[in-house]
Amino acid sequence: MGSVRSLESGYYEALRRLTLEIAGVKLGSNTDFLVETRLSALARQQGYSSLEALISELFTDGNTRLAVQVVSALLERDLRFFDDKAGFASLSKIIWPRISAAFAGDKIKILSYGCATGQDAYSLAMTLSDIEDAFPDLAPQAGFEVTAVDYPSRALARATAGRFTHFDVQRGLPARSLVKHFTRDGEDWVISDRLRKRITFQEFHLLSNPEPLGQYHLVVMRNALARYAPSAQMRILRSLAPALETGGYLMLGSREGLGDLNFGLDPVENCPGFYKRRATRYSEDEPTLSGAVSPAREAG
């Protein structure tokens, strides 16, 4: 991809360092094409005359918000609806009935951490809404609400709009869910108001302390930990554990696990990827991340 290079060579390495520093993710070494395409699109969106003009302002003026936007553009994930069907099956059949029983009378609060373009958050809302309709006795009396957070980016704007292309809805979304929860608007499909009002999307720095977000009965961060450097994994998990109510659950991908690391979270039997927060607080002396979480992969 050398032919697409339009920046001085040092800028590519500077962008990799910036991504690691801000987001804790190590970009792969062969990401020049990704830098060119995604940041050129960001430059046009933000009104810069060229990619070079955006990069110049980024490294000359130290614009913090622009730095976050740049990193978010480089790390945007390609999500699908109901990705990892095993995890959603465990949520429906085992975890959600337990949450509803344990917190009867409460509005169940769910945090979607690193929501990207929103497919995970909407898949959660569709799953739980369908349970309410089919099995009202298993649903929490006060209902549920989802808070979905990520860095400011075009992906988060798309998630907030709840508008998806025909290509998007063809990937993982059952036809019955499309008919029930979406309406057609031109060439796009738009999420129903019934679900949209139950989800709040907001900008949030994923490596910062989530305490201002409050506490939740279910925290969802699926298929994302492995892309972070070990120190960033530790930082995220150390912060997310206290964000769970005692007796609440953490939902990772069904092929993800914490290994020896737990921060007061115990694995749920027969539910790969699910962890329950026990009453006792974690100890600062608990095991480090060495071999605990799936090895961090280079993004891109």
C-alpha positions in Angstrom: 0.0 0.0 0.0 3.0 2.3 -0.2 1.6 4.0 -3.3 -1.2 5.7 -1.2 1.3 7.4 1.2 0.7 11.1 1.2 2.2 12.0 4.6 5.7 12.2 5.8 6.8 8.8 7.1 7.2 9.9 10.7 3.6 10.8 11.0 2.5 7.2 10.6 4.5 6.1 13.6 3.3 9.2 15.5 -0.3 8.2 14.8 0.4 4.7 16.2 1.9 6.1 19.3 -1.1 8.5 19.7 -3.5 5.6 19.3 -1.7 3.5 22.0 -1.5 6.5 24.3 -5.2 7.6 24.0 -7.0 4.3 23.5 -4.6 1.7 24.7 -4.7 0.0 21.3 -1.7 -0.9 19.3 -2.2 -0.3 15.6 -0.6 -2.8 13.3 2.6 -1.8 11.4 0.9 -2.2 8.0 -1.8 0.3 8.4 -0.9 3.1 6.0 -3.9 2.4 3.8 -6.2 2.5 6.8 -4.7 5.9 7.9 -5.1 7.3 4.5 -8.7 6.3 3.9 -10.2 6.9 7.3 -8.4 10.1 8.1 -9.0 11.5 4.6 -12.8 10.9 5.2 -12.5 12.5 8.6 -10.7 15.6 7.1 -13.5 16.0 4.6 -16.2 15.7 7.2 -14.5 18.2 9.5 -14.0 20.7 6.7 -10.2 20.5 6.3 -8.8 21.3 2.9 -6.7 18.1 2.9 -5.5 15.2 5.1 -2.2 17.1 5.5 -4.1 20.1 6.9 -5.8 17.9 9.5 -2.5 16.2 10.5 -0.7 19.5 10.7 -3.3 20.9 13.2 -3.3 17.7 15.2 0.5 17.7 15.9 1.1 21.4 15.8 -1.8 22.7 17.9 -2.3 19.8 20.2 -6.1 19.8 19.7 -7.3 17.2 22.2 -10.7 16.7 20.8 -9.3 16.3 17.3 -6.8 13.7 18.6 -9.7 11.7 20.0 -11.6 11.9 16.8 -8.6 10.8 14.8 -8.0 7.8 17.1 -11.7 6.9 17.0 -11.7 6.9 13.2 -8.6 4.7 13.1 -10.2 2.2 15.6 -13.7 2.0 14.2 -14.9 -1.6 14.4 -17.0 -3.4 11.8 -20.0 -4.7 13.9 -22.8 -7.0 13.1 -26.2 -7.5 14.7 -26.4 -10.5 17.1 -22.8 -11.3 16.6 -21.9 -14.3 18.8 -25.3 -16.0 19.0 -24.2 -18.2 21.9 -23.7 -15.2 24.1 -27.2 -13.8 23.3 -28.7 -17.2 23.9 -27.1 -17.4 27.4 -28.3 -13.9 28.1 -31.9 -14.8 27.2 -32.2 -18.2 28.8 -30.0 -17.9 31.9 -28.7 -14.5 32.8 -31.7 -12.2 32.2 -34.1 -14.3 34.3 -31.6 -14.2 37.1 -31.2 -10.4 36.8 -34.9 -9.9 36.8 -35.4 -12.1 39.9 -32.4 -10.6 41.8 -33.4 -7.0 41.1 -37.2 -7.3 41.1 -38.8 -3.9 41.3 -35.8 -2.1 39.9 -35.4 -0.6 36.4 -32.5 -2.8 35.1 -29.6 -0.6 33.9 -27.3 -1.8 31.2 -24.0 -0.3 30.1 -22.8 -1.0 26.6 -19.1 -0.1 26.8 -17.5 0.7 23.5 -20.7 0.6 21.5 -19.2 1.7 18.1 -21.9 1.8 15.5 -24.5 0.5 17.9 -25.4 -3.0 16.7 -24.6 -4.5 20.1 -26.7 -2.0 22.0 -29.6 -2.4 19.6 -29.3 -6.2 19.6 -29.5 -6.1 23.4 -32.6 -4.0 23.3 -34.3 -6.2 20.7 -33.5 -9.3 22.7 -34.8 -7.9 26.0 -37.8 -6.3 24.4 -38.8 -9.6 22.8 -38.5 -11.3 26.2 -40.8 -8.7 27.6 -43.4 -9.4 24.9 -43.2 -13.2 25.0 -42.6 -13.8 28.7 -43.9 -10.8 30.7 -43.5 -12.8 34.0 -39.7 -13.0 33.4 -39.3 -9.3 32.6 -38.3 -6.8 35.3 -41.4 -4.9 36.5 -39.8 -1.5 35.9 -38.3 -2.4 32.5 -34.8 -1.7 31.4 -32.6 1.0 29.9 -29.3 1.0 28.1 -26.5 3.5 28.2 -24.1 3.1 25.3 -20.8 4.9 25.3 -17.8 5.3 23.1 -15.3 7.9 21.9 -16.8 10.8 19.8 -16.7 9.6 16.2 -18.7 9.0 13.1 -19.5 5.6 14.4 -21.1 7.0 17.5 -23.1 9.4 15.4 -24.4 6.5 13.3 -25.4 4.6 16.4 -27.3 7.6 17.8 -29.2 8.0 14.5 -30.2 4.4 14.6 -30.1 4.3 10.8 -28.6 1.3 9.0 -28.0 0.4 5.3 -29.5 -2.6 3.6 -26.0 -4.2 3.8 -25.9 -3.6 7.6 -29.2 -5.3 8.3 -28.4 -8.3 6.1 -25.5 -9.2 8.5 -26.9 -11.1 11.5 -30.3 -9.5 11.8 -33.2 -12.0 11.6 -36.0 -11.1 9.2 -38.5 -11.2 12.0 -36.4 -8.6 14.0 -36.1 -6.4 11.0 -39.9 -6.4 10.5 -40.7 -5.9 14.1 -38.1 -3.3 15.2 -37.2 -1.3 12.0 -39.0 0.8 9.5 -37.9 1.5 5.9 -36.8 5.0 5.1 -35.7 5.3 1.5 -32.7 2.9 1.1 -32.1 2.7 4.8 -33.7 1.0 7.8 -34.4 3.0 11.0 -34.7 1.5 14.5 -38.2 1.9 16.0 -38.9 4.7 18.5 -39.9 2.1 21.0 -36.4 0.9 21.2 -34.6 4.1 20.6 -36.1 5.7 23.7 -34.7 3.0 25.8 -31.1 3.6 24.7 -29.0 6.7 25.5 -25.8 7.1 23.5 -23.1 9.4 24.8 -19.4 10.3 24.3 -17.0 8.8 26.8 -13.3 8.1 27.0 -13.1 4.4 27.5 -9.8 4.5 29.5 -11.2 7.0 32.0 -13.0 6.2 35.2 -16.6 5.2 34.5 -17.7 6.2 38.0 -19.6 9.3 36.7 -21.7 6.9 34.6 -23.2 5.3 37.7 -23.7 1.6 38.5 -25.3 -1.1 36.4 -26.9 -4.5 36.7 -25.3 -5.6 33.4 -22.1 -4.3 31.7 -21.5 -5.4 28.2 -18.1 -5.2 26.5 -18.0 -7.9 23.9 -15.1 -9.1 21.7 -13.1 -6.0 22.3 -10.6 -6.7 25.1 -8.0 -8.5 23.0 -7.3 -5.4 20.9 -6.1 -3.5 23.9 -2.6 -3.6 25.2 -2.3 -5.6 28.5 -2.0 -2.4 30.7 -5.1 -1.0 29.1 -7.0 -4.2 29.6 -6.1 -4.0 33.3 -7.2 -0.4 33.5 -10.5 -1.1 31.8 -11.4 -4.1 33.9 -10.3 -2.5 37.2 -12.7 0.4 36.4 -15.6 -1.7 35.1 -15.9 -4.0 38.1 -17.0 -1.3 40.5 -19.4 -0.1 37.9 -21.4 -3.3 38.5 -24.0 -3.5 41.2 -23.3 -6.3 43.7 -24.8 -9.4 42.0 -24.6 -7.8 38.6 -23.1 -9.4 35.5 -20.3 -8.6 33.0 -20.9 -9.9 29.5 -17.8 -10.5 27.3 -17.8 -12.5 24.1 -18.5 -16.2 24.5 -14.9 -16.9 23.5 -13.4 -14.4 25.9 -12.4 -14.9 29.5 -10.6 -13.3 32.3 -8.4 -16.3 33.3 -6.9 -15.8 36.7 -7.8 -12.1 36.7 -11.2 -11.4 38.3 -11.5 -8.1 40.3 -14.3 -9.7 42.3 -16.0 -11.2 39.3 -16.7 -14.9 39.2 -17.4 -16.9 36.0 -21.0 -18.1 35.5 -21.2 -21.8 35.1 -22.3 -23.0 31.7 -22.3 -19.3 30.4 -19.0 -18.7 28.7 -18.1 -15.0 28.7 -20.3 -14.1 31.7 -19.1 -13.0 35.1 -21.0 -12.1 38.2 -19.8 -9.6 40.8 -19.7 -11.0 44.2 -20.3 -9.1 47.4 -16.6 -8.8 48.5 -14.5 -6.1 46.8 -11.5 -7.1 44.8 -8.0 -6.8 46.2 -5.3 -4.7 44.7 -3.1 -7.8 45.1 -5.1 -10.0 42.7 -3.2 -11.5 39.8 -1.9 -9.3 36.9 -2.9 -9.7 33.3 -0.1 -12.1 32.4 -1.8 -14.8 30.4 -5.2 -13.8 31.8 -7.0 -12.2 28.9 -6.7 -13.2 25.3 -3.4 -11.8 24.0 -3.7 -8.2 22.6 -3.8 -8.2 18.8 -2.6 -5.5 16.6 -5.6 -3.5 15.3 -5.8 -3.1 11.6 
